[in-house]
Amino acid sequence: MHELSIAYDICRITEEHVGPAGLASVLEVGVEVGARAGIEIDSLEFCLEALLGAPPFGKAVPKIERLQGDELRVTYVEVDDGGP
C-alpha cells in the first residue's frame, strides 16, 4: 500500500512548513491528486485521516481535490493561529 508512504510524506511536508512545534495547530491539509497519478485516492484519504488525527497533529483533516491529470501536490496547510 504505497498510499501510506505518500501520506507520511504529506505529513513530513506539513511539518517542514509549520515546524514541529506548530503541528498541533494544523487544522487542514490541502492536497491535489490526479486521477492518473497511480494513487487510490480513497486509500490515501483514509491514511491521511488516520495520521493527521493522531499526535503530534491531533485535529487536522485532509482536504483532497480530485483532478483529471497526474498531479500530486500539497496545496495549502491551514493552521489555528488563535485569532477570531
Phi and psi in radians as a Rosetta constraint file:
Dihedral C 1 N 2 CA 2 C 2 CIRCULARHARMONIC -1.321 0.35
Dihedral N 2 CA 2 C 2 N 3 CIRCULARHARMONIC -0.182 0.35
Dihedral C 2 N 3 CA 3 C 3 CIRCULARHARMONIC -1.116 0.35
Dihedral N 3 CA 3 C 3 N 4 CIRCULARHARMONIC -0.573 0.35
Dihedral C 3 N 4 CA 4 C 4 CIRCULARHARMONIC -1.131 0.35
Dihedral N 4 CA 4 C 4 N 5 CIRCULARHARMONIC -0.741 0.35
Dihedral C 4 N 5 CA 5 C 5 CIRCULARHARMONIC -1.182 0.35
Dihedral N 5 CA 5 C 5 N 6 CIRCULARHARMONIC -0.600 0.35
Dihedral C 5 N 6 CA 6 C 6 CIRCULARHARMONIC -1.147 0.35
Dihedral N 6 CA 6 C 6 N 7 CIRCULARHARMONIC -0.722 0.35
Dihedral C 6 N 7 CA 7 C 7 CIRCULARHARMONIC -1.084 0.35
Dihedral N 7 CA 7 C 7 N 8 CIRCULARHARMONIC -0.724 0.35
Dihedral C 7 N 8 CA 8 C 8 CIRCULARHARMONIC -1.055 0.35
Dihedral N 8 CA 8 C 8 N 9 CIRCULARHARMONIC -0.722 0.35
Dihedral C 8 N 9 CA 9 C 9 CIRCULARHARMONIC -1.129 0.35
Dihedral N 9 CA 9 C 9 N 10 CIRCULARHARMONIC -0.676 0.35
Dihedral C 9 N 10 CA 10 C 10 CIRCULARHARMONIC -1.110 0.35
Dihedral N 10 CA 10 C 10 N 11 CIRCULARHARMONIC -0.703 0.35
Dihedral C 10 N 11 CA 11 C 11 CIRCULARHARMONIC -1.128 0.35
Dihedral N 11 CA 11 C 11 N 12 CIRCULARHARMONIC -0.690 0.35
Dihedral C 11 N 12 CA 12 C 12 CIRCULARHARMONIC -1.106 0.35
Dihedral N 12 CA 12 C 12 N 13 CIRCULARHARMONIC -0.757 0.35
Dihedral C 12 N 13 CA 13 C 13 CIRCULARHARMONIC -1.078 0.35
Dihedral N 13 CA 13 C 13 N 14 CIRCULARHARMONIC -0.718 0.35
Dihedral C 13 N 14 CA 14 C 14 CIRCULARHARMONIC -1.072 0.35
Dihedral N 14 CA 14 C 14 N 15 CIRCULARHARMONIC -0.774 0.35
Dihedral C 14 N 15 CA 15 C 15 CIRCULARHARMONIC -1.108 0.35
Dihedral N 15 CA 15 C 15 N 16 CIRCULARHARMONIC -0.695 0.35
Dihedral C 15 N 16 CA 16 C 16 CIRCULARHARMONIC -1.070 0.35
Dihedral N 16 CA 16 C 16 N 17 CIRCULARHARMONIC -0.595 0.35
Dihedral C 16 N 17 CA 17 C 17 CIRCULARHARMONIC -1.310 0.35
Dihedral N 17 CA 17 C 17 N 18 CIRCULARHARMONIC -0.770 0.35
Dihedral C 17 N 18 CA 18 C 18 CIRCULARHARMONIC -1.791 0.35
Dihedral N 18 CA 18 C 18 N 19 CIRCULARHARMONIC -0.257 0.35
Dihedral C 18 N 19 CA 19 C 19 CIRCULARHARMONIC 1.478 0.35
Dihedral N 19 CA 19 C 19 N 20 CIRCULARHARMONIC 2.733 0.35
Dihedral C 19 N 20 CA 20 C 20 CIRCULARHARMONIC -1.027 0.35
Dihedral N 20 CA 20 C 20 N 21 CIRCULARHARMONIC -0.630 0.35
Dihedral C 20 N 21 CA 21 C 21 CIRCULARHARMONIC -1.249 0.35
Dihedral N 21 CA 21 C 21 N 22 CIRCULARHARMONIC -0.356 0.35
Dihedral C 21 N 22 CA 22 C 22 CIRCULARHARMONIC -1.629 0.35
Dihedral N 22 CA 22 C 22 N 23 CIRCULARHARMONIC -0.026 0.35
Dihedral C 22 N 23 CA 23 C 23 CIRCULARHARMONIC -1.095 0.35
Dihedral N 23 CA 23 C 23 N 24 CIRCULARHARMONIC -0.624 0.35
Dihedral C 23 N 24 CA 24 C 24 CIRCULARHARMONIC -1.186 0.35
Dihedral N 24 CA 24 C 24 N 25 CIRCULARHARMONIC -0.341 0.35
Dihedral C 24 N 25 CA 25 C 25 CIRCULARHARMONIC -1.635 0.35
Dihedral N 25 CA 25 C 25 N 26 CIRCULARHARMONIC -0.008 0.35
Dihedral C 25 N 26 CA 26 C 26 CIRCULARHARMONIC -1.252 0.35
Dihedral N 26 CA 26 C 26 N 27 CIRCULARHARMONIC 2.239 0.35
Dihedral C 26 N 27 CA 27 C 27 CIRCULARHARMONIC -1.784 0.35
Dihedral N 27 CA 27 C 27 N 28 CIRCULARHARMONIC -0.680 0.35
Dihedral C 27 N 28 CA 28 C 28 CIRCULARHARMONIC -2.647 0.35
Dihedral N 28 CA 28 C 28 N 29 CIRCULARHARMONIC 2.510 0.35
Dihedral C 28 N 29 CA 29 C 29 CIRCULARHARMONIC -2.162 0.35
Dihedral N 29 CA 29 C 29 N 30 CIRCULARHARMONIC 2.082 0.35
Dihedral C 29 N 30 CA 30 C 30 CIRCULARHARMONIC -1.567 0.35
Dihedral N 30 CA 30 C 30 N 31 CIRCULARHARMONIC 2.332 0.35
Dihedral C 30 N 31 CA 31 C 31 CIRCULARHARMONIC -2.383 0.35
Dihedral N 31 CA 31 C 31 N 32 CIRCULARHARMONIC 2.344 0.35
Dihedral C 31 N 32 CA 32 C 32 CIRCULARHARMONIC -1.798 0.35
Dihedral N 32 CA 32 C 32 N 33 CIRCULARHARMONIC 2.283 0.35
Dihedral C 32 N 33 CA 33 C 33 CIRCULARHARMONIC -2.323 0.35
Dihedral N 33 CA 33 C 33 N 34 CIRCULARHARMONIC 2.173 0.35
Dihedral C 33 N 34 CA 34 C 34 CIRCULARHARMONIC -1.446 0.35
Dihedral N 34 CA 34 C 34 N 35 CIRCULARHARMONIC 2.616 0.35
Dihedral C 34 N 35 CA 35 C 35 CIRCULARHARMONIC -1.108 0.35
Dihedral N 35 CA 35 C 35 N 36 CIRCULARHARMONIC -0.424 0.35
Dihedral C 35 N 36 CA 36 C 36 CIRCULARHARMONIC -1.819 0.35
Dihedral N 36 CA 36 C 36 N 37 CIRCULARHARMONIC 0.388 0.35
Dihedral C 36 N 37 CA 37 C 37 CIRCULARHARMONIC -1.454 0.35
Dihedral N 37 CA 37 C 37 N 38 CIRCULARHARMONIC -0.083 0.35
Dihedral C 37 N 38 CA 38 C 38 CIRCULARHARMONIC 1.317 0.35
Dihedral N 38 CA 38 C 38 N 39 CIRCULARHARMONIC 0.480 0.35
Dihedral C 38 N 39 CA 39 C 39 CIRCULARHARMONIC -2.152 0.35
Dihedral N 39 CA 39 C 39 N 40 CIRCULARHARMONIC 2.357 0.35
Dihedral C 39 N 40 CA 40 C 40 CIRCULARHARMONIC -1.407 0.35
Dihedral N 40 CA 40 C 40 N 41 CIRCULARHARMONIC 1.782 0.35
Dihedral C 40 N 41 CA 41 C 41 CIRCULARHARMONIC -1.088 0.35
Dihedral N 41 CA 41 C 41 N 42 CIRCULARHARMONIC -0.713 0.35
Dihedral C 41 N 42 CA 42 C 42 CIRCULARHARMONIC -1.095 0.35
Dihedral N 42 CA 42 C 42 N 43 CIRCULARHARMONIC -0.658 0.35
Dihedral C 42 N 43 CA 43 C 43 CIRCULARHARMONIC -1.184 0.35
Dihedral N 43 CA 43 C 43 N 44 CIRCULARHARMONIC -0.733 0.35
Dihedral C 43 N 44 CA 44 C 44 CIRCULARHARMONIC -1.060 0.35
Dihedral N 44 CA 44 C 44 N 45 CIRCULARHARMONIC -0.767 0.35
Dihedral C 44 N 45 CA 45 C 45 CIRCULARHARMONIC -1.082 0.35
Dihedral N 45 CA 45 C 45 N 46 CIRCULARHARMONIC -0.752 0.35
Dihedral C 45 N 46 CA 46 C 46 CIRCULARHARMONIC -1.031 0.35
Dihedral N 46 CA 46 C 46 N 47 CIRCULARHARMONIC -0.819 0.35
Dihedral C 46 N 47 CA 47 C 47 CIRCULARHARMONIC -1.096 0.35
Dihedral N 47 CA 47 C 47 N 48 CIRCULARHARMONIC -0.762 0.35
Dihedral C 47 N 48 CA 48 C 48 CIRCULARHARMONIC -1.129 0.35
Dihedral N 48 CA 48 C 48 N 49 CIRCULARHARMONIC -0.708 0.35
Dihedral C 48 N 49 CA 49 C 49 CIRCULARHARMONIC -1.046 0.35
Dihedral N 49 CA 49 C 49 N 50 CIRCULARHARMONIC -0.725 0.35
Dihedral C 49 N 50 CA 50 C 50 CIRCULARHARMONIC -1.156 0.35
Dihedral N 50 CA 50 C 50 N 51 CIRCULARHARMONIC -0.801 0.35
Dihedral C 50 N 51 CA 51 C 51 CIRCULARHARMONIC -1.255 0.35
Dihedral N 51 CA 51 C 51 N 52 CIRCULARHARMONIC -0.746 0.35
Dihedral C 51 N 52 CA 52 C 52 CIRCULARHARMONIC -1.314 0.35
Dihedral N 52 CA 52 C 52 N 53 CIRCULARHARMONIC -0.327 0.35
Dihedral C 52 N 53 CA 53 C 53 CIRCULARHARMONIC -1.574 0.35
Dihedral N 53 CA 53 C 53 N 54 CIRCULARHARMONIC 0.045 0.35
Dihedral C 53 N 54 CA 54 C 54 CIRCULARHARMONIC -2.078 0.35
Dihedral N 54 CA 54 C 54 N 55 CIRCULARHARMONIC 2.804 0.35
Dihedral C 54 N 55 CA 55 C 55 CIRCULARHARMONIC -0.998 0.35
Dihedral N 55 CA 55 C 55 N 56 CIRCULARHARMONIC 2.510 0.35
Dihedral C 55 N 56 CA 56 C 56 CIRCULARHARMONIC -1.482 0.35
Dihedral N 56 CA 56 C 56 N 57 CIRCULARHARMONIC -0.013 0.35
Dihedral C 56 N 57 CA 57 C 57 CIRCULARHARMONIC -1.383 0.35
Dihedral N 57 CA 57 C 57 N 58 CIRCULARHARMONIC -1.344 0.35
Dihedral C 57 N 58 CA 58 C 58 CIRCULARHARMONIC 1.726 0.35
Dihedral N 58 CA 58 C 58 N 59 CIRCULARHARMONIC -0.779 0.35
Dihedral C 58 N 59 CA 59 C 59 CIRCULARHARMONIC -2.336 0.35
Dihedral N 59 CA 59 C 59 N 60 CIRCULARHARMONIC 0.147 0.35
Dihedral C 59 N 60 CA 60 C 60 CIRCULARHARMONIC -1.386 0.35
Dihedral N 60 CA 60 C 60 N 61 CIRCULARHARMONIC 2.641 0.35
Dihedral C 60 N 61 CA 61 C 61 CIRCULARHARMONIC -2.292 0.35
Dihedral N 61 CA 61 C 61 N 62 CIRCULARHARMONIC 2.615 0.35
Dihedral C 61 N 62 CA 62 C 62 CIRCULARHARMONIC -1.469 0.35
Dihedral N 62 CA 62 C 62 N 63 CIRCULARHARMONIC 2.542 0.35
Dihedral C 62 N 63 CA 63 C 63 CIRCULARHARMONIC -2.140 0.35
Dihedral N 63 CA 63 C 63 N 64 CIRCULARHARMONIC 1.785 0.35
Dihedral C 63 N 64 CA 64 C 64 CIRCULARHARMONIC -1.754 0.35
Dihedral N 64 CA 64 C 64 N 65 CIRCULARHARMONIC 2.195 0.35
Dihedral C 64 N 65 CA 65 C 65 CIRCULARHARMONIC -1.799 0.35
Dihedral N 65 CA 65 C 65 N 66 CIRCULARHARMONIC 2.146 0.35
Dihedral C 65 N 66 CA 66 C 66 CIRCULARHARMONIC -1.563 0.35
Dihedral N 66 CA 66 C 66 N 67 CIRCULARHARMONIC 2.231 0.35
Dihedral C 66 N 67 CA 67 C 67 CIRCULARHARMONIC -2.057 0.35
Dihedral N 67 CA 67 C 67 N 68 CIRCULARHARMONIC 3.023 0.35
Dihedral C 67 N 68 CA 68 C 68 CIRCULARHARMONIC -1.537 0.35
Dihedral N 68 CA 68 C 68 N 69 CIRCULARHARMONIC -0.416 0.35
Dihedral C 68 N 69 CA 69 C 69 CIRCULARHARMONIC -1.495 0.35
Dihedral N 69 CA 69 C 69 N 70 CIRCULARHARMONIC -2.575 0.35
Dihedral C 69 N 70 CA 70 C 70 CIRCULARHARMONIC -2.014 0.35
Dihedral N 70 CA 70 C 70 N 71 CIRCULARHARMONIC 0.447 0.35
Dihedral C 70 N 71 CA 71 C 71 CIRCULARHARMONIC -1.251 0.35
Dihedral N 71 CA 71 C 71 N 72 CIRCULARHARMONIC 2.662 0.35
Dihedral C 71 N 72 CA 72 C 72 CIRCULARHARMONIC -2.669 0.35
Dihedral N 72 CA 72 C 72 N 73 CIRCULARHARMONIC 1.918 0.35
Dihedral C 72 N 73 CA 73 C 73 CIRCULARHARMONIC -2.709 0.35
Dihedral N 73 CA 73 C 73 N 74 CIRCULARHARMONIC 2.580 0.35
Dihedral C 73 N 74 CA 74 C 74 CIRCULARHARMONIC -1.442 0.35
Dihedral N 74 CA 74 C 74 N 75 CIRCULARHARMONIC 2.165 0.35
Dihedral C 74 N 75 CA 75 C 75 CIRCULARHARMONIC -1.759 0.35
Dihedral N 75 CA 75 C 75 N 76 CIRCULARHARMONIC -0.511 0.35
Dihedral C 75 N 76 CA 76 C 76 CIRCULARHARMONIC -2.848 0.35
Dihedral N 76 CA 76 C 76 N 77 CIRCULARHARMONIC 2.803 0.35
Dihedral C 76 N 77 CA 77 C 77 CIRCULARHARMONIC -2.285 0.35
Dihedral N 77 CA 77 C 77 N 78 CIRCULARHARMONIC 2.052 0.35
Dihedral C 77 N 78 CA 78 C 78 CIRCULARHARMONIC -1.672 0.35
Dihedral N 78 CA 78 C 78 N 79 CIRCULARHARMONIC 2.263 0.35
Dihedral C 78 N 79 CA 79 C 79 CIRCULARHARMONIC -2.139 0.35
Dihedral N 79 CA 79 C 79 N 80 CIRCULARHARMONIC 2.641 0.35
Dihedral C 79 N 80 CA 80 C 80 CIRCULARHARMONIC -1.464 0.35
Dihedral N 80 CA 80 C 80 N 81 CIRCULARHARMONIC 1.929 0.35
Dihedral C 80 N 81 CA 81 C 81 CIRCULARHARMONIC -1.645 0.35
Dihedral N 81 CA 81 C 81 N 82 CIRCULARHARMONIC 0.137 0.35
Dihedral C 81 N 82 CA 82 C 82 CIRCULARHARMONIC 1.427 0.35
Dihedral N 82 CA 82 C 82 N 83 CIRCULARHARMONIC -0.013 0.35
Dihedral C 82 N 83 CA 83 C 83 CIRCULARHARMONIC -1.443 0.35
Dihedral N 83 CA 83 C 83 N 84 CIRCULARHARMONIC 3.039 0.35
